[in-house]
Amino acid sequence: MWGHRVTTARNGSEGLAAAEAVDPDLVLLDLRMPVLDGWEFARLARERCLVHKIVVMTAGIDAERQAELVGADGVLPKPFGVDQLIEMVSRVCRKVA
């Protein structure tokens, strides 16, 4: 609807495989995922040069600090609305272009 192609994953391991296959401009990352958590996903994805930008989505305490720890380009504290999500994706994707 907003011109973005979306790929989803059920856990961090699937997310890593998807990033290898798709070469995403942006990853919306939940830090608390099964199999491979967001911190480890971010470390491995950056190490393998699989992602350009990361936006952390978290309900955790101190969301800004957690996003900083993974080198995120933005943070969306949960709960957030669709308008906030679209605005963040648009802003971060402009930085990629």
Wavefront OBJ file of the C-alpha trace (Angstrom):
o trace
v 0.000 0.000 0.000
v 2.909 2.386 0.733
v 5.216 0.967 -1.922
v 7.334 -1.303 0.260
v 7.938 -4.999 -0.349
v 7.630 -6.877 2.944
v 9.160 -10.203 3.961
v 8.380 -11.699 7.366
v 10.089 -14.208 9.632
v 8.853 -16.060 12.715
v 12.170 -15.947 14.569
v 15.673 -14.528 14.366
v 17.118 -17.497 12.522
v 14.466 -17.245 9.792
v 15.057 -13.497 9.729
v 18.749 -13.999 9.086
v 18.002 -16.414 6.229
v 15.464 -13.956 4.795
v 17.974 -11.110 4.960
v 20.459 -13.227 3.015
v 17.859 -14.017 0.354
v 16.231 -10.586 0.017
v 18.936 -7.965 0.735
v 16.551 -5.660 2.613
v 16.962 -1.902 2.838
v 15.414 -2.013 6.312
v 14.809 -4.599 9.031
v 12.095 -4.053 11.632
v 13.585 -5.935 14.554
v 11.944 -7.214 17.699
v 14.651 -7.816 20.288
v 12.853 -10.657 22.028
v 12.493 -13.442 19.460
v 12.778 -17.204 19.738
v 15.706 -19.229 18.373
v 17.950 -16.182 17.778
v 17.212 -12.978 19.692
v 17.388 -9.488 18.229
v 20.780 -8.642 19.725
v 22.383 -11.726 18.157
v 20.485 -11.210 14.889
v 21.827 -7.661 14.632
v 25.386 -8.744 15.420
v 25.373 -11.531 12.819
v 23.544 -9.472 10.180
v 26.031 -6.595 10.513
v 28.983 -9.005 10.567
v 27.753 -10.572 7.302
v 26.751 -7.192 5.771
v 23.156 -8.386 5.321
v 21.252 -5.291 6.402
v 21.500 -1.602 5.637
v 19.216 -0.183 8.326
v 17.567 -1.536 11.489
v 14.599 -0.169 13.395
v 14.066 -1.776 16.779
v 10.496 -2.402 17.930
v 10.378 -3.170 21.632
v 8.172 -3.014 24.686
v 11.257 -3.331 26.852
v 12.380 -0.821 29.388
v 14.743 1.842 28.031
v 13.937 1.242 24.358
v 16.326 3.963 23.178
v 19.263 2.368 25.007
v 18.417 -1.097 23.680
v 18.255 0.265 20.132
v 21.600 1.962 20.639
v 23.149 -1.328 21.805
v 22.295 -3.014 18.490
v 23.291 0.005 16.397
v 19.728 0.666 15.279
v 18.818 3.566 13.034
v 15.524 4.106 14.811
v 13.296 2.802 17.576
v 9.547 2.258 17.845
v 8.520 1.696 21.461
v 5.543 -0.682 21.725
v 2.710 -0.132 21.488
v 2.843 2.028 18.373
v 0.319 2.900 15.684
v 0.399 2.304 11.954
v 1.029 6.006 11.325
v 4.116 5.919 13.562
v 5.369 2.789 11.787
v 4.910 4.258 8.301
v 6.565 7.535 9.316
v 9.585 5.709 10.759
v 9.966 3.405 7.757
v 9.697 6.350 5.362
v 12.238 8.393 7.302
v 14.787 5.583 7.606
v 14.324 4.402 4.014
v 15.005 7.947 2.728
v 18.417 7.668 4.376
v 19.116 4.481 2.386
v 18.347 5.941 -1.038
l 1 2 3 4 5 6 7 8 9 10 11 12 13 14 15 16 17 18 19 20 21 22 23 24 25 26 27 28 29 30 31 32 33 34 35 36 37 38 39 40 41 42 43 44 45 46 47 48 49 50 51 52 53 54 55 56 57 58 59 60 61 62 63 64 65 66 67 68 69 70 71 72 73 74 75 76 77 78 79 80 81 82 83 84 85 86 87 88 89 90 91 92 93 94 95 96 97
